Amino acid sequence: MLAIEKQEGDRVFVHLRGPLNADLMQAGLEDLIEAAEDLTNGTMLYAIDDFEWPTAGALAVEFKMMPDLLKLLGKFRKCAVVCDAGWIRKVAEIEGMLIPGLEIKSFVSKDREAAENWLKQA
């Protein structure tokens, strides 16, 4: 499941849980692009529960949509990744070091409130 929800103001909530096939990836990424359409200084809360590797078809969809996804980078300034898997948190923070203008910080699930507070900080 890849659920996208545009929240108040400049916030987008992304929730990833379990396996992703091509159809779920396509729908989720289209929803993300639509949710971020009018953002200029957005924040994202990205919660990952019960991670499973996406199918090959899902990865193909992501690669196909990569030009549109890259355009989203300038629409966000902060992303909080909430996940209990340490390796995912580490990868997220490395991505934050590589993407100019986007600050990424990771949190364990029990610290979700801290993640939300961090996103609210200027």
KAGITA-V98057 format. One record per pair of residues at least 6 apart in sequence whose C-alpha atoms are under 6 Angstrom apart, sorted by the first residue. I is the first residue (numbers start at 0). J is the second residue. D is the distance in whole Angstrom. If there is no record, write none. Layout:
# KAGITA-V98057
I&J&D + I&J&D
This chain:
# KAGITA-V98057
0&15&6 + 0&16&5 + 1&14&6 + 1&15&5 + 1&27&5 + 2&13&6 + 2&14&5 + 3&12&6 + 3&13&5 + 3&31&6 + 4&11&6 + 4&12&5 + 5&11&5 + 5&34&5 + 9&41&5 + 10&41&6 + 10&42&5 + 10&43&6 + 11&43&5 + 12&43&6 + 12&44&5 + 13&45&5 + 14&45&6 + 14&46&5 + 15&47&5 + 16&47&6 + 16&48&5 + 16&49&5 + 16&50&6 + 17&49&5 + 17&50&5 + 17&51&5 + 18&51&5 + 18&53&6 + 19&53&5 + 20&54&5 + 20&57&5 + 21&56&5 + 21&57&4 + 24&57&5 + 38&74&5 + 39&74&5 + 40&74&6 + 40&75&5 + 40&76&6 + 41&74&6 + 41&75&4 + 41&76&6 + 42&75&5 + 42&77&5 + 42&78&6 + 43&78&5 + 44&78&6 + 44&79&5 + 45&80&5 + 46&80&6 + 46&81&5 + 47&82&5 + 76&101&5 + 77&101&6 + 77&102&5 + 77&103&6 + 78&103&5 + 79&103&6 + 79&104&5 + 79&105&6 + 79&114&6 + 80&105&5 + 81&105&6 + 81&106&5 + 81&107&5 + 81&108&6 + 82&107&5 + 82&108&5 + 83&107&5 + 83&108&6 + 88&105&5 + 92&103&6 + 92&104&6 + 95&102&5 + 95&103&5
